[in-house]
Amino acid sequence: MGLIATHLLRACVGRWRRIELKGHVGDVTTVNFFPSSRVALTGSADFRLRIWSMEAFRCAAVLEGHVGAVTGSGILGKGRNVVCT
């Protein structure tokens, strides 16, 4: 199972909080953050890209159609387009 673990710094106490985002069924191979840092893009060996809300800690969208494991991804411009290999 693919798992994304991120750590958020709580400004008031200076501690990190671990958050796990579950959804991919293969190894996660790439992670990118949109310019706002409120949204993340992940790619996986399960042939999918996922877009995550880093505020709600949930998957906002699944992008399917890749013909193999996603090995690289990127966010173009202001986050209106994504690319993957």
PyMOL commands that set and color helices and strands:
alter all, ss='L'
color gray80, all
select strands_A, chain A and resi 3-10+15-22+28-33+39-44+49-53+58-63+73-76+81-84
alter strands_A, ss='S'
color yellow, strands_A
deselect
rebuild
show_as cartoon
